């Protein structure tokens, strides 16, 4: 009997120990969704691409029309001509500018700049293209400009002449990118105004994302609310005109599972713009440290009326790559920044005042200790000559 009681007691103790052991173990387990957040990239579940948005990007960029050809007859003769033209234009641009630019950037920055950082690109227009080639490993890109986002028509419902006009309008709007590397503001404003065939920058983002070999996972309209929080719009019809609106693309490089994003905000980043939308300035102040890129920016940050965005770029940046149209040389304290000068610095082109010429920058180029070499590509206003300049400032 004693032996029986002893056995029962032992069994009960064993069961109790298992119960408390399991309960303790469960209390320290992370919830499934927390586990997902902690997983590394290699073990994350595969994310599906968005078939429609990828087909749209492929169509707009002249790469593939089969998705829409199934619903509406695409003129094969026109499509082949359009596709051939775009392929040729992009190939030339890639060979002469984009690939040399990428190789140059890798050589001058690989040991100094963290390429996976956020890319901050004020005065960008729709130019995801150059930002991506300069910083291809970035996780996120934030672009800021005054051109409206617009929309895209229902391609499948367009008649033969209508989709041709639409694709031709996209191609015409890109002609300055093909030739000069930048959008001319007045031309772009005219191309994207109300009633214009293009009606906004949105199709250009699709074009750039497809041509940089990315696959789209999601596209959403967003806005910055009065508490400086980015929220998804409930519809494409927009939100209050007093709030800053944007569009966000989530995508990945073809063949990769690394998720990336590009966000464009239609905004005024002058000092007056920040007075009107202080919540947007607060949002920009909250973004993580970045690599900033500025080109062909009309010398706006030379003016006191753009002092706040100038200061914000310097505050948020670990590195800044710019030409002379960006932040003036005099604002970079060499105790805080390593200065690397490239190319050749000359007088601004005739479209801009000679007062934008920076004598101290010219002296720095001439003196030589900060000069680091030539530029093997054309990027910026002096596209018609070899009088190109680029500056890489790295925060100490």
C-alpha positions as a Python dict, from the first residue, in 0.01 Angstrom:
ca = {
    (1, 'X'): (0, 0, 0),
    (2, 'X'): (276, 235, 91),
    (3, 'X'): (447, 149, -233),
    (4, 'X'): (125, 230, -426),
    (5, 'X'): (86, 570, -255),
    (6, 'X'): (446, 649, -321),
    (7, 'X'): (406, 570, -691),
    (8, 'X'): (89, 780, -717),
    (9, 'X'): (263, 1071, -543),
    (10, 'X'): (560, 1048, -778),
    (11, 'X'): (337, 1044, -1084),
    (12, 'X'): (141, 1347, -958),
    (13, 'X'): (462, 1541, -894),
    (14, 'X'): (585, 1456, -1243),
    (15, 'X'): (261, 1577, -1403),
    (16, 'X'): (263, 1899, -1200),
    (17, 'X'): (622, 1968, -1301),
    (18, 'X'): (530, 1922, -1669),
    (19, 'X'): (232, 2159, -1632),
    (20, 'X'): (437, 2438, -1477),
    (21, 'X'): (719, 2383, -1719),
    (22, 'X'): (481, 2418, -2016),
    (23, 'X'): (307, 2718, -1865),
    (24, 'X'): (637, 2897, -1806),
    (25, 'X'): (758, 2814, -2153),
    (26, 'X'): (437, 2945, -2316),
    (27, 'X'): (449, 3270, -2120),
    (28, 'X'): (790, 3346, -2267),
    (29, 'X'): (703, 3260, -2627),
    (30, 'X'): (660, 3546, -2873),
    (31, 'X'): (334, 3578, -3055),
    (32, 'X'): (342, 3447, -3412),
    (33, 'X'): (331, 3796, -3559),
    (34, 'X'): (625, 3902, -3341),
    (35, 'X'): (820, 3602, -3465),
    (36, 'X'): (765, 3716, -3824),
    (37, 'X'): (905, 4060, -3746),
    (38, 'X'): (1219, 3905, -3598),
    (39, 'X'): (1292, 3668, -3885),
    (40, 'X'): (1580, 3748, -4116),
    (41, 'X'): (1521, 3811, -4484),
    (42, 'X'): (1610, 3457, -4590),
    (43, 'X'): (1338, 3299, -4373),
    (44, 'X'): (1056, 3544, -4438),
    (45, 'X'): (754, 3406, -4615),
    (46, 'X'): (756, 3474, -4988),
    (47, 'X'): (557, 3787, -5075),
    (48, 'X'): (351, 3778, -5393),
    (49, 'X'): (381, 4045, -5658),
    (50, 'X'): (76, 4236, -5780),
    (51, 'X'): (-6, 4101, -6125),
    (52, 'X'): (-202, 4404, -6244),
    (53, 'X'): (43, 4672, -6130),
    (54, 'X'): (337, 4480, -6275),
    (55, 'X'): (153, 4439, -6605),
    (56, 'X'): (79, 4812, -6602),
    (57, 'X'): (446, 4896, -6541),
    (58, 'X'): (556, 4659, -6817),
    (59, 'X'): (304, 4813, -7058),
    (60, 'X'): (390, 5176, -6981),
    (61, 'X'): (763, 5107, -7012),
    (62, 'X'): (731, 4929, -7347),
    (63, 'X'): (841, 4592, -7211),
    (64, 'X'): (530, 4372, -7246),
    (65, 'X'): (172, 4432, -7361),
    (66, 'X'): (35, 4076, -7335),
    (67, 'X'): (-177, 4138, -7023),
    (68, 'X'): (-376, 4419, -7186),
    (69, 'X'): (-367, 4263, -7530),
    (70, 'X'): (-584, 3985, -7390),
    (71, 'X'): (-860, 4236, -7311),
    (72, 'X'): (-823, 4485, -7594),
    (73, 'X'): (-651, 4448, -7925),
    (74, 'X'): (-313, 4623, -7923),
    (75, 'X'): (-185, 4736, -8261),
    (76, 'X'): (120, 4511, -8298),
    (77, 'X'): (291, 4738, -8552),
    (78, 'X'): (260, 5040, -8320),
    (79, 'X'): (358, 4839, -8013),
    (80, 'X'): (672, 4700, -8177),
    (81, 'X'): (779, 5049, -8284),
    (82, 'X'): (708, 5195, -7940),
    (83, 'X'): (885, 4912, -7760),
    (84, 'X'): (1185, 4926, -7991),
    (85, 'X'): (1217, 5301, -7947),
    (86, 'X'): (1200, 5285, -7567),
    (87, 'X'): (1441, 4991, -7553),
    (88, 'X'): (1689, 5180, -7767),
    (89, 'X'): (1660, 5505, -7568),
    (90, 'X'): (1699, 5326, -7237),
    (91, 'X'): (1991, 5112, -7358),
    (92, 'X'): (2183, 5420, -7470),
    (93, 'X'): (2113, 5599, -7144),
    (94, 'X'): (2214, 5291, -6944),
    (95, 'X'): (2539, 5246, -7135),
    (96, 'X'): (2650, 5609, -7143),
    (97, 'X'): (2520, 5738, -6809),
    (98, 'X'): (2358, 5492, -6570),
    (99, 'X'): (2615, 5211, -6560),
    (100, 'X'): (2920, 5445, -6552),
    (101, 'X'): (2744, 5646, -6280),
    (102, 'X'): (2679, 5333, -6074),
    (103, 'X'): (3036, 5207, -6108),
    (104, 'X'): (3174, 5551, -6018),
    (105, 'X'): (2954, 5575, -5710),
    (106, 'X'): (3063, 5230, -5592),
    (107, 'X'): (3428, 5323, -5631),
    (108, 'X'): (3410, 5651, -5441),
    (109, 'X'): (3174, 5549, -5162),
    (110, 'X'): (3178, 5173, -5100),
    (111, 'X'): (3389, 5201, -4784),
    (112, 'X'): (3239, 5529, -4666),
    (113, 'X'): (2864, 5525, -4732),
    (114, 'X'): (2609, 5272, -4611),
    (115, 'X'): (2422, 5195, -4931),
    (116, 'X'): (2129, 5034, -4750),
    (117, 'X'): (2023, 5358, -4579),
    (118, 'X'): (1712, 5552, -4668),
    (119, 'X'): (1760, 5776, -4973),
    (120, 'X'): (1621, 6128, -4927),
    (121, 'X'): (1573, 6313, -5256),
    (122, 'X'): (1422, 6664, -5239),
    (123, 'X'): (1334, 6846, -5565),
    (124, 'X'): (1325, 6506, -5734),
    (125, 'X'): (1033, 6520, -5972),
    (126, 'X'): (959, 6159, -6066),
    (127, 'X'): (1329, 6069, -6085),
    (128, 'X'): (1351, 5736, -5907),
    (129, 'X'): (1581, 5622, -6189),
    (130, 'X'): (1904, 5800, -6092),
    (131, 'X'): (1845, 5761, -5718),
    (132, 'X'): (1821, 5385, -5769),
    (133, 'X'): (2134, 5358, -5982),
    (134, 'X'): (2335, 5561, -5731),
    (135, 'X'): (2197, 5379, -5426),
    (136, 'X'): (2065, 5043, -5552),
    (137, 'X'): (2076, 4868, -5213),
    (138, 'X'): (1866, 5127, -5029),
    (139, 'X'): (1566, 4992, -4842),
    (140, 'X'): (1352, 5301, -4893),
    (141, 'X'): (1347, 5612, -5109),
    (142, 'X'): (1164, 5935, -5018),
    (143, 'X'): (1113, 6178, -5308),
    (144, 'X'): (975, 6532, -5275),
    (145, 'X'): (852, 6768, -5548),
    (146, 'X'): (566, 6998, -5643),
    (147, 'X'): (439, 6807, -5947),
    (148, 'X'): (104, 6641, -5883),
    (149, 'X'): (65, 6265, -5865),
    (150, 'X'): (-230, 6232, -6102),
    (151, 'X'): (-372, 5900, -6210),
    (152, 'X'): (-369, 5640, -6485),
    (153, 'X'): (-663, 5568, -6715),
    (154, 'X'): (-819, 5226, -6751),
    (155, 'X'): (-585, 5094, -7020),
    (156, 'X'): (-816, 4810, -7120),
    (157, 'X'): (-1098, 5053, -7200),
    (158, 'X'): (-888, 5288, -7414),
    (159, 'X'): (-950, 5284, -7785),
    (160, 'X'): (-669, 5228, -8032),
    (161, 'X'): (-575, 5592, -8078),
    (162, 'X'): (-622, 5676, -7712),
    (163, 'X'): (-365, 5436, -7569),
    (164, 'X'): (-121, 5538, -7845),
    (165, 'X'): (-160, 5903, -7746),
    (166, 'X'): (-111, 5810, -7384),
    (167, 'X'): (208, 5611, -7441),
    (168, 'X'): (342, 5880, -7673),
    (169, 'X'): (280, 6144, -7403),
    (170, 'X'): (476, 5937, -7152),
    (171, 'X'): (762, 5899, -7396),
    (172, 'X'): (769, 6272, -7476),
    (173, 'X'): (777, 6358, -7104),
    (174, 'X'): (1084, 6133, -7067),
    (175, 'X'): (1274, 6292, -7354),
    (176, 'X'): (1460, 6526, -7117),
    (177, 'X'): (1560, 6231, -6898),
    (178, 'X'): (1692, 6049, -7205),
    (179, 'X'): (1889, 6349, -7323),
    (180, 'X'): (1967, 6566, -7020),
    (181, 'X'): (1916, 6344, -6709),
    (182, 'X'): (1663, 6581, -6549),
    (183, 'X'): (1306, 6702, -6592),
    (184, 'X'): (1264, 7065, -6695),
    (185, 'X'): (1019, 7200, -6438),
    (186, 'X'): (813, 7419, -6674),
    (187, 'X'): (787, 7140, -6930),
    (188, 'X'): (686, 6884, -6670),
    (189, 'X'): (427, 7118, -6519),
    (190, 'X'): (276, 7163, -6865),
    (191, 'X'): (286, 6788, -6938),
    (192, 'X'): (109, 6702, -6611),
    (193, 'X'): (-142, 6986, -6584),
    (194, 'X'): (-516, 6927, -6562),
    (195, 'X'): (-648, 6806, -6894),
    (196, 'X'): (-308, 6701, -7027),
    (197, 'X'): (-266, 6353, -7169),
    (198, 'X'): (-24, 6255, -6893),
    (199, 'X'): (-216, 6416, -6603),
    (200, 'X'): (50, 6362, -6335),
    (201, 'X'): (375, 6184, -6252),
    (202, 'X'): (223, 5848, -6162),
    (203, 'X'): (291, 5663, -6490),
    (204, 'X'): (655, 5773, -6482),
    (205, 'X'): (708, 5596, -6151),
    (206, 'X'): (575, 5276, -6307),
    (207, 'X'): (812, 5326, -6601),
    (208, 'X'): (1119, 5374, -6377),
    (209, 'X'): (1035, 5085, -6146),
    (210, 'X'): (993, 4844, -6439),
    (211, 'X'): (1305, 4963, -6619),
    (212, 'X'): (1518, 4925, -6305),
    (213, 'X'): (1417, 4558, -6300),
    (214, 'X'): (1182, 4569, -6001),
    (215, 'X'): (855, 4385, -5936),
    (216, 'X'): (570, 4571, -5770),
    (217, 'X'): (410, 4424, -5459),
    (218, 'X'): (176, 4710, -5369),
    (219, 'X'): (80, 5064, -5469),
    (220, 'X'): (-111, 5289, -5231),
    (221, 'X'): (-217, 5652, -5201),
    (222, 'X'): (-112, 5807, -4872),
    (223, 'X'): (-122, 6137, -4686),
    (224, 'X'): (40, 6298, -4381),
    (225, 'X'): (-226, 6374, -4121),
    (226, 'X'): (-234, 6663, -3874),
    (227, 'X'): (-36, 6452, -3625),
    (228, 'X'): (251, 6402, -3873),
    (229, 'X'): (156, 6039, -3927),
    (230, 'X'): (156, 5881, -4272),
    (231, 'X'): (-177, 5713, -4340),
    (232, 'X'): (-322, 5525, -4633),
    (233, 'X'): (-596, 5708, -4821),
    (234, 'X'): (-927, 5528, -4833),
    (235, 'X'): (-967, 5602, -5203),
    (236, 'X'): (-780, 5749, -5498),
    (237, 'X'): (-999, 6056, -5491),
    (238, 'X'): (-759, 6229, -5257),
    (239, 'X'): (-793, 6386, -4916),
    (240, 'X'): (-815, 6738, -4776),
    (241, 'X'): (-631, 6987, -4997),
    (242, 'X'): (-468, 7120, -4679),
    (243, 'X'): (-281, 6793, -4624),
    (244, 'X'): (23, 6662, -4807),
    (245, 'X'): (-57, 6368, -5032),
    (246, 'X'): (170, 6100, -5168),
    (247, 'X'): (198, 5764, -5335),
    (248, 'X'): (392, 5466, -5204),
    (249, 'X'): (527, 5176, -5409),
    (250, 'X'): (643, 4857, -5240),
    (251, 'X'): (858, 4637, -5462),
    (252, 'X'): (1153, 4403, -5484),
    (253, 'X'): (1436, 4346, -5728),
    (254, 'X'): (1355, 4069, -5972),
    (255, 'X'): (1496, 3747, -5828),
    (256, 'X'): (1531, 3890, -5477),
    (257, 'X'): (1306, 3867, -5170),
    (258, 'X'): (1432, 4194, -5019),
    (259, 'X'): (1134, 4428, -4982),
    (260, 'X'): (1192, 4794, -5068),
    (261, 'X'): (975, 5103, -5102),
    (262, 'X'): (962, 5436, -5279),
    (263, 'X'): (742, 5717, -5148),
    (264, 'X'): (671, 6036, -5341),
    (265, 'X'): (512, 6341, -5176),
    (266, 'X'): (350, 6621, -5376),
    (267, 'X'): (461, 6910, -5158),
    (268, 'X'): (597, 7261, -5120),
    (269, 'X'): (920, 7244, -4916),
    (270, 'X'): (991, 7616, -4913),
    (271, 'X'): (978, 7791, -4576),
    (272, 'X'): (628, 7913, -4667),
    (273, 'X'): (527, 7559, -4752),
    (274, 'X'): (638, 7440, -4409),
    (275, 'X'): (442, 7723, -4245),
    (276, 'X'): (132, 7602, -4431),
    (277, 'X'): (202, 7237, -4349),
    (278, 'X'): (403, 7221, -4025),
    (279, 'X'): (292, 6860, -3979),
    (280, 'X'): (482, 6767, -4295),
    (281, 'X'): (803, 6928, -4174),
    (282, 'X'): (756, 6741, -3846),
    (283, 'X'): (718, 6417, -4041),
    (284, 'X'): (1036, 6482, -4241),
    (285, 'X'): (1219, 6559, -3917),
    (286, 'X'): (1117, 6217, -3787),
    (287, 'X'): (1253, 6006, -4073),
    (288, 'X'): (1563, 5802, -4001),
    (289, 'X'): (1915, 5902, -4101),
    (290, 'X'): (1966, 5896, -4474),
    (291, 'X'): (2183, 5935, -4777),
    (292, 'X'): (2059, 6248, -4955),
    (293, 'X'): (2076, 6317, -5326),
    (294, 'X'): (2023, 6652, -5498),
    (295, 'X'): (2066, 6737, -5864),
    (296, 'X'): (1934, 6997, -6107),
    (297, 'X'): (1753, 7166, -5817),
    (298, 'X'): (1735, 7519, -5962),
    (299, 'X'): (1968, 7647, -5686),
    (300, 'X'): (1666, 7675, -5455),
    (301, 'X'): (1859, 7586, -5139),
    (302, 'X'): (2084, 7885, -5211),
    (303, 'X'): (1795, 8111, -5111),
    (304, 'X'): (1692, 8207, -4758),
    (305, 'X'): (1335, 8111, -4851),
    (306, 'X'): (1450, 7746, -4858),
    (307, 'X'): (1670, 7757, -4548),
    (308, 'X'): (1460, 7509, -4351),
    (309, 'X'): (1481, 7224, -4602),
    (310, 'X'): (1852, 7299, -4642),
    (311, 'X'): (1905, 7262, -4267),
    (312, 'X'): (1683, 6955, -4253),
    (313, 'X'): (1879, 6777, -4527),
    (314, 'X'): (2203, 6836, -4339),
    (315, 'X'): (2052, 6722, -4009),
    (316, 'X'): (1913, 6397, -4146),
    (317, 'X'): (2201, 6301, -4372),
    (318, 'X'): (2500, 6077, -4309),
    (319, 'X'): (2607, 6152, -4665),
    (320, 'X'): (2498, 6403, -4929),
    (321, 'X'): (2566, 6362, -5299),
    (322, 'X'): (2486, 6678, -5494),
    (323, 'X'): (2586, 6910, -5772),
    (324, 'X'): (2632, 7285, -5729),
    (325, 'X'): (2254, 7341, -5753),
    (326, 'X'): (2212, 7186, -5408),
    (327, 'X'): (2332, 7315, -5071),
    (328, 'X'): (2604, 7581, -5116),
    (329, 'X'): (2959, 7485, -5025),
    (330, 'X'): (2976, 7753, -4755),
    (331, 'X'): (2726, 7566, -4537),
    (332, 'X'): (2953, 7262, -4495),
    (333, 'X'): (3179, 7299, -4193),
    (334, 'X'): (3489, 7086, -4253),
    (335, 'X'): (3498, 7001, -3882),
    (336, 'X'): (3167, 6822, -3932),
    (337, 'X'): (3191, 6701, -4293),
    (338, 'X'): (3448, 6529, -4512),
    (339, 'X'): (3438, 6707, -4848),
    (340, 'X'): (3499, 6523, -5176),
    (341, 'X'): (3490, 6728, -5497),
    (342, 'X'): (3463, 6572, -5843),
    (343, 'X'): (3459, 6694, -6200),
    (344, 'X'): (3484, 7055, -6306),
    (345, 'X'): (3312, 7355, -6149),
    (346, 'X'): (3215, 7644, -6376),
    (347, 'X'): (2964, 7926, -6396),
    (348, 'X'): (2592, 7824, -6382),
    (349, 'X'): (2422, 7785, -6719),
    (350, 'X'): (2260, 8097, -6866),
    (351, 'X'): (1912, 7999, -6740),
    (352, 'X'): (2027, 8096, -6389),
    (353, 'X'): (2178, 8410, -6238),
    (354, 'X'): (2555, 8450, -6225),
    (355, 'X'): (2500, 8534, -5858),
    (356, 'X'): (2460, 8160, -5799),
    (357, 'X'): (2829, 8119, -5880),
    (358, 'X'): (3024, 8015, -5568),
    (359, 'X'): (3373, 8161, -5559),
    (360, 'X'): (3465, 7965, -5246),
    (361, 'X'): (3371, 7642, -5423),
    (362, 'X'): (3576, 7742, -5726),
    (363, 'X'): (3872, 7810, -5496),
    (364, 'X'): (3829, 7469, -5329),
    (365, 'X'): (3837, 7299, -5670),
    (366, 'X'): (4148, 7496, -5764),
    (367, 'X'): (4328, 7443, -5433),
    (368, 'X'): (4314, 7069, -5478),
    (369, 'X'): (4319, 6904, -5134),
    (370, 'X'): (3945, 6824, -5153),
    (371, 'X'): (3949, 6736, -5522),
    (372, 'X'): (3910, 6362, -5584),
    (373, 'X'): (3895, 6318, -5961),
    (374, 'X'): (3697, 6338, -6282),
    (375, 'X'): (3340, 6225, -6358),
    (376, 'X'): (3294, 5962, -6632),
    (377, 'X'): (2932, 6049, -6714),
    (378, 'X'): (2695, 6341, -6774),
    (379, 'X'): (2447, 6433, -6502),
    (380, 'X'): (2288, 6774, -6460),
    (381, 'X'): (2249, 7111, -6625),
    (382, 'X'): (2582, 7105, -6810),
    (383, 'X'): (2473, 6799, -7005),
    (384, 'X'): (2598, 6943, -7334),
    (385, 'X'): (2959, 6964, -7215),
    (386, 'X'): (3207, 6793, -6985),
    (387, 'X'): (3178, 7076, -6734),
    (388, 'X'): (3011, 6852, -6476),
    (389, 'X'): (3049, 6872, -6101),
    (390, 'X'): (2953, 6642, -5816),
    (391, 'X'): (3022, 6677, -5445),
    (392, 'X'): (3007, 6397, -5189),
    (393, 'X'): (2982, 6525, -4832),
    (394, 'X'): (3020, 6263, -4558),
    (395, 'X'): (2930, 6346, -4200),
    (396, 'X'): (3213, 6281, -3957),
}
